[in-house]
Amino acid sequence: MFGRSVYFLTMKMRRSERIVGVTKILIDNPYKLISLNYFTERFEAAKSTISEDLSIIKRVFNIEKMGKVETVAGAAGGVRFIPNKGIKDIKLVIDELCEKLSDSTRILAGGYIYMTDIIFNPNLIDRVGEIFATKFSDLGAEYIITMETKGIPIALMAARALNLPLVSIRKSSKVTEGSVVSINYVTGSSRKIETMSLSRRALPEGAKVIIIDDFMKAGGTAKGMLDLMKEFKAEVLDIGVLVETAQPKEKLVKEYTALVVLEDVDEIEDQIIVKPSSWVENL
């Protein structure tokens, strides 16, 4: 039933052991409503016993700001885990991100900075995905959308935390994608005309989506994704960005949520200035 769940031997467990098992299943299946019957059959325990276990888990999660355990009453009810990083944890992750990005050895020719190792760091990006999930949890999204290729790890972790499918837009269409929708867009910084494509089978018409990307300078790529979503009549609920640049101040998209701001890259002084976004500082 739950592909990522751990497996336990059929045996009578002590409460401490059972709580570990229940917690693992909940965390591995965020936002998934799990019936109490599943737990009673799995751990050969009464509903009242499982309810007591869930009360303990819920209390600890609330105290430690590790997320929420929500109980849904009724015949079709059950329990689900909602990831929710606390303010302290969010700021710790953002501070770590700023520290890593501020390393002057990341400066590349032309004022660019090297970010690939950060984007493909599973431990860090998993926590970044949880921040986006916390920020967007109440929007009612049905899909996470991103642009290949560097946006994929960030979007995948956000999709995992929200328990939503991920859809990746391609820079060029592939035969294996079947019928596709392609649009041309103008990059915001270099003003070059590029193409992006998405299979018609990848996204149902009228879906509610969140766009996740790794970097935003002028917002040309984000604007292109917004335009492509219009072709699917999709409702874009928000745009999440790992890093945005301070300049240009006016982006081609108005509504988005960035985690950190790249203020300056000074090749002469060998310095990178990165700061948390204003909404993070105001937490």
PyMOL commands that set and color helices and strands:
alter all, ss='L'
color gray80, all
select helices_A, chain A and resi 15-28+36-43+47-64+87-101+104-106+116-119+122-136+151-162+175-177+220-231+278-281
alter helices_A, ss='H'
color red, helices_A
select strands_A, chain A and resi 68-72+78-82+143-147+166-169+180-186+193-199+208-216+235-245+257-266+271-276
alter strands_A, ss='S'
color yellow, strands_A
deselect
rebuild
show_as cartoon
